[in-house]
Amino acid sequence: MSDDQTRVQQFFALRAADWDSRFPDDGPAYAAAVAELGLRAGDRVLDAGCGTGRALPPLRAAVGPSGVVIGADLTPAMLGEAVRAGRDQDGTLLLTDVSALPLRPGSLDAVFGAGLISHLPSPAEDLRELARVVRPGGVLALFHSVGRAALAARHGRTLTPEDLRAEPNLRPLLAGSGWRMTSYADEDTRFLALAVRQG
C-alpha cells in the first residue's frame, strides 16, 4: 500500500465512528445529487469512496431492485460503519482502492463520488480508472454537500487558484481523463460537477 493510501486510511479510520453524526443533515443533498445522475431502473452504479454509505440508499432507490449498486472504499472502519447503519442492504460493499477497481471495463452506467476528488493521490490516473469501468455515455458525479468556499472556511483555509475543484482546473483534468464536463455548480450549499464518459 502506498503512503498516500495509508494516510487516507488513517485519516478516515480516526473519524469513522462519528462521521454520520458530524453531518446529520446531508441526506437531502445526497438525494438531490443522485437525482441529477439521471439513473434508471436496472442501471449499474458505483459509489466511489463511499465512506459510511450515505449515498447508497438514494442510489438503490434510483436503480431499483433490478439495478446494481456498489460501494467501494479504502478504509475498513468506514465500511464497518456502513454495515452498522444497515446500508449494506442497499448495495455491495467492496474494500478496494478506486485506483485499481476489480470491475470489468464498461461494466457500469455511472459513478458517484462524494468528497472523493480531494483524496485522490493521482487524480488524472484515478479518474481514468473510473472512466475505464463506465460505458461510453455513462455519467460521473463529483459531489460535496457544501461548496468550495464553505468547505475551505470549515477547515480554516482560503481558496487558492490551484484548487483542483475550481472549474478552470477540473474541466481539463476531466477531459484528459476520458470525461467531458456537462455541468458545474459551486454554491454554499453544494458542489456538483457532472461529466459524461467520452467514447
N, C-alpha and C positions, 0 to 999 in steps of 0.2 A: 504494500500500500504506500502511496506517495505521501510526502509530508503534508501536501495540500489536503489530501483526503483525510489524513489523521487529524488535522486542525479542524476541518469541518465536522468530523465525528465528535471531537471533544467539545466544540462549541455547542452543538445541539444536544449532546448527551447531558450536559450540565443543565439544560433548560427544558428538557423533555417533560418532566413530571408536572410542571406548572404552565406549560406552553398554552394550552387551551384556556386556562383561567386568566392568563395575561391578556388575551384577545377575545373576550367572550361575545363581542357584538359583531364579529366579522362574517357570520353566516350569510346574511342577505347580500353582502358584497361578493362573496364567493358565488352564490347562486346567480347573481346578475352577470358576473363574468363568464360563468359556464354557459349561460343562455346565449351569450354573444358568439360562442363557438359554432352555433347552428347545428348541433348534433341531432341525429335522427335515430329512431328506434333501430337497433341492430348494429349501430356503429361500434367501432373498437377504439378506445381512448386510453391514453397513458397520463397519469398524474405524475410528472417527473419531479422528484424531490418532494414527495407527498407529505413528509413530516408525520403529523398525527392524523392525517387523512381527512382534513376538514372539507376538501373538495369532493371526496368520494361519494357522499350521499347525493349532491346535485348532479354529479356525472352519471351515477346509476339511474337517477330519475330521468335524465335526458336520453339515455340509450335504451332504457327499459330492460326487461328480463332477458331479452334475446341478444343484448349487446354485451360487449366485453369491457370491463373496467380494470385497469392495472394501476396499482400504486407502487412506485419504486422509490426507495430511499436508501441512503448510505449508512444511516445511523440506527442500530438495533433498538436503542431506547425510544426513538420516535415511533418506530413501527410497533413497539410494545404498547405505547400509549394509544395508537390507533386501534389495536386489538382490545385494550381495556375499554375504549369508548364504543366498541361494537362496530366500528367502521369497516372491519374486515368482512362484514356481511355484505357490504356494497361493492367490494372489489377484491381481486387477488393482490396480496402484498408481496413484493419482491425486495429482498435485501441485496441491492446492487448499486453500482455507480452508473450514473447516466452517461458517462463517457464510454461505456462498454456494455450496452444493453443486450441481454440474452434473448433478443427478438429477431425474427426474420425481416429482411428488407421489405419495405412497403406493406407491412402487416397491420398498420394502424391507420385510422382515419383522422386522428387528432392527438395533439399533446397539449396538456395544460401544465403550466409551470408557475406556481405561486412563490414569489420571493426567490426564485431559482437563480436568475442570471448573475446576481452579485456574489453567489457562492460557487460559481463555476471557475475552476482554476485555469482552464483553457477555453474561453468562451467560443472562439471560432470553431475549434475542433469538436467541442461538446454539442454545439448547435448543428454541426454537420452530422453528428451521430444521431441526433433527434430527427434530422431530415432523412437519414438512411432508413429509419423504421416507419416512416409515414409515406403513404402512397402519394404520387403526384396529384396536386389539387387539394391534399389534406391541409389541415389548419393547425397553427401553433398559437397559443395564447400565453403571453408573458404578463403576469398579473402581480399586483401588490395591493393590499387593502387600503393603503394610503399613498399619496403621490410622493414624488421625489423630494420636494421641499419639506413636506411634513415628516417624512422618514428621516431626512438629514437632521431636522430640528430635534426629533425624538432621540437621536444619538449624539446630539451636541456638536454637529458638524455643519459646515456650509456647503452648498452645492458648488462644484467646480466644473469647468468646461470639459474635463476629462471623464465626467460621469458616464459610465457605459450605457446607462438607460436614457441619456439625452438623445432626442430624436436624430440629430446630425451624426451621432456615433452609432446608434443602434441600427439605423436603416442600412448603412453599408456593411455592418457586421452581419446582419441577417442575409443580405444579398450575396455576400461572399460565402455564406454557409448553406446555400440552397433554398433560401426563403425569400419571398417578396412581401414587404410590409404593406398591409392593406388599410390599417387604421392605427392611430396613436392617440392616446388620451393620458394626460398627466395633470390630474386635478388634486385638490386637497384630499378628497375622499377616496381616490383610487388612481392606480397606474395600470393601464391596459394597452398592450401592443398586440395587434393581431397580424399574423403573416400566413401566407399560403405557400405550400411546398411547390417549388418550381419543378417542371417536369421534363 
